[in-house]
């Protein structure tokens, strides 16, 4: 945003200024700041956007969430929609059109240039969470036969229509990726220097079908601003930029957090009541079934509880602490899987560590609870029952917190989607069984 221009100032500027008055500020206003103003539900969005040049409206669209784009696009006439889309990059066009019905997609493609329409058609064939779905087909490619002078002259025109020109990709006559040249290397070299003499041949690229989470891991590992996408022959087809990956990381993190809580990732904070109920209710039914399973376990030992009523007070403590321990382990493993930190090589080491953590934490918490139970019930054996049960449940909880997401991953199920339900069920059932079962065995010492 322009220095000294607050969000409120920008809002007033967009609402009350005419096109001529706005023009002097537009180069200094970021599209994301404009979008923030446009999200005001009381604002006449179309009236504001019609004051903006088409190129800036297109940039604002590229900042929008997927679910916003179609709603904003529908505010414009058909002709205005075509003009806006024509200003967008190929990957952003593909993202926008992927949510439209086939008839509208064909209309938009028909109003693009032939080459760009072909690029967008190809992008629409890829899964949206793969390299092919993320990449833009606009990039700066130079031939390995060129020198620095020829390259600089070429860049004066070719660099205008690409998403990023920080890297120049060197291709052979068959468009096979051979190397990469940075702008810095280009500008410090003499005009007659051959590109092959300054290019780096060890280029990190990603295949078309690579999952977006794996790509994000590569960006994090190497700190790239962009990465080329190639097919099985090594032909370069597009480029993925770091801003696309930032969005991927945010989406994946949000998805995992929501799934761990049993909430559909499509639910938004200001969405309809019906949508929220539809998103959450199925998982609440699943939790109801698991809760009934835990309740049935308690029911088996109802006679014991009738004879030692104080057991009922410690039941939720044993189960709750086990649930917390399991969730800690589960969260760490799910995160490790998502970030690629959990591998076959370190799986056994991680398991041993989690088991040891469960044992140490179980001893520490179990000792405290045993002392409390002993003082509360005025019976040493009750303290032993509570302490041993806590130790056993926390050990089981951390092991289950490890095993459940790892097993789901092997079964090709998203660990974030169902892990929490299984871990909670195990810790509740095991906690009740350990505690009440041990109390039943030692009942004569507790009465």
Phi, psi and omega in degrees: 000149179304137183303128179088355181263107181282172179298322178292320177299317180297319179299314179296320180298315182291326183281314191260346181272153174267178183303317182295318180291327180287330190305322183290344182259341193300323182294337184258000181257127180282139179305327180296326178289323177295317179299321180299321177291318183294341180284353176294119185294340181273353186275145172278092189299316183296318181299320179291313185292333179291347175276348185264148175293157185300319182299325180285323176299318179298320178294324176296319178300324182290344177270349186283156170288157183304317184287346181274328193302312183295320180298316179291320181298321183291350177288337185264160174291165182300317180297318179294324178298316180298319180296318180296311182298324179296340180270354184269159177284161187301319182292324178290323177297315180299318178299318181292312185289335183298340180264001183261164178285153186308320182298317179291323178301314181296324178295316180294317179297324179293340179261005173265163173296156185303313183294316180294321179298319178296319178298315181293318178303317180294318180297326181291345180277346183269151174296137187293339181260023177244173179302319179298324180284338181269332191288155170254142182274355177270120176204163181268115178240135178236159182271148183291346180275351184280162171248181185297317182298314179297323181292315180298320178295319179295321182295332181300336178247318186289329184286351184290320189261018181250159183289322177211140179239024179293326180243142175248126184264129184263121182241155173270189184293343178258014181064024174280132181292122182250332183184186182217143179231132177273158178298324180300313180297326182292314187284339180266359180264154179288157185302326186272004179291132178286142179300324180297340181276342182242358182277153175263122185277335181276082185262130174276121178231167179237143178285159183305323187268001182297137181290148185298330179293321177294322179295318179300322178297320179295318178299319180293319184294317187259348179068032182285155170269336180201156177222138179282152177247130183233159175269187184294340179272350183094004179287131181280128184246340183184187181218142175250129182256162186296331179293329175293322183288324176301318178295320178298313181300317180296316180296316182293320179295316179297317180299315182293319179297314181294319181292323177298331180267001180074033179242136179295136182293346178279351182283135178245157189296328181251026179284181183285157178298317181299318181296320179293318178297315180298326180287318189266328188301317180303319181288330176293325175296318177299315179296327178297317179298315180292324178295322178293326177296317177295320178297322179296324178297317177297320182299329179299328185254028183298325179296321179295317180295323178299326183275329179232085188297331182298340177302325181298328181288329183266348179306305181294335179292313180298311182293317183295317179293323176296319178298318179295316180296318179296321180294322177300311180296316180301313182299317180296317182290317179299317178297316179298321177294316182296323184268359181078012180279336179268118184229171176299326184292323183255008185299313181294321180296317179296320179298313179299319180296315180296320179296319180292320177300317178298320180294312182296313179296322178297319178295317182293309181290321180298321179297317180294314181294324178298317180296318179296314180299320180296316180290323183293312185271348183060031177223117180305321183294329177296320176299320178297316180300313181295314183296314180294320179298318178296316178301310181298317183291323180289326175295314178298319184299313181292323178292316178294322177300333175277311189290322185298306180296326179294318179294316179298322179297319179294330179274008179065030176250136180301118182301330181288340187284317190235355185300315186300321181297313181293317181296315179299318179298312180300313184292323178294308183297313181295319180299313179295319183293314178300310187293306184285329177293315178295322178296323179294318180296326184253025187304321184295339179270352184257343182275000000 
